[in-house]
Amino acid sequence: MKIDWNEFVDRQINITMKENYGVVYSLKKDDEPAFYEIVFKTGILIKVFDEGLLLEAVRDGQIYKSFIPYESIKSVDIF
């Protein structure tokens, strides 16, 4: 079954990834680096491509866009 993602443009979606999308480093209180795997992406679906979805989100006051290939998507929540 194929989903027509165009039905969900301008809607908030949460994507759980099949694999790690990236990592985030930060400092813990004891000055040891913390390592976080990014296994989900959240944002507004702004564009649909043959190869995947483009999300837009705001983090730390800045707008950023993320391209998610279809083969990386494990599950999606649509709001």
C-alpha positions in Angstrom: 0.0 0.0 0.0 1.3 3.5 -0.9 0.4 6.6 1.1 -0.4 9.8 -0.7 1.8 12.1 1.5 0.4 15.2 -0.2 -2.7 14.8 1.9 -0.6 15.6 5.0 1.4 18.7 3.7 1.3 21.4 6.4 0.5 18.9 9.1 2.7 18.1 12.1 4.3 14.6 11.8 6.6 12.6 14.1 8.8 10.1 12.3 10.5 7.2 14.0 13.6 6.2 12.0 14.8 2.7 11.2 18.3 3.7 11.9 20.1 6.5 13.6 19.7 9.8 11.8 22.6 11.5 13.5 24.0 12.3 16.9 24.0 15.2 19.3 26.8 15.9 21.8 26.4 18.0 24.9 28.1 18.2 28.3 26.8 16.6 31.4 27.2 18.2 34.8 30.4 16.2 35.5 31.9 17.5 32.3 31.7 14.2 30.6 30.3 14.4 27.0 26.8 13.0 26.5 26.0 11.2 23.3 22.4 11.1 22.1 21.3 9.1 19.0 18.6 10.8 17.0 16.0 8.1 16.2 13.1 10.4 15.5 12.3 13.6 13.6 9.4 16.0 14.2 8.2 18.8 12.1 5.7 20.2 9.6 5.6 18.3 6.4 6.3 21.0 3.8 7.1 19.0 0.6 6.8 15.5 -0.8 9.4 14.0 -3.2 9.7 10.7 -5.0 12.6 9.8 -2.7 11.3 11.1 0.7 9.7 13.8 2.8 10.9 17.3 3.7 10.1 18.5 7.2 10.5 22.0 8.7 10.9 22.6 12.4 12.2 25.3 14.8 15.0 24.5 17.2 16.8 27.1 19.4 14.9 29.9 17.6 16.1 28.9 14.2 14.1 27.2 11.4 15.7 24.1 9.9 14.7 21.6 7.2 15.3 17.9 7.2 15.0 15.5 4.3 13.9 12.0 5.3 14.3 9.2 2.7 11.3 6.8 2.7 13.6 3.8 3.3 14.6 5.4 6.6 11.1 5.6 8.0 10.0 3.0 10.5 6.7 4.7 11.6 4.9 8.0 11.4 2.5 9.8 13.8 0.4 12.5 12.0 -1.3 15.3 13.9 
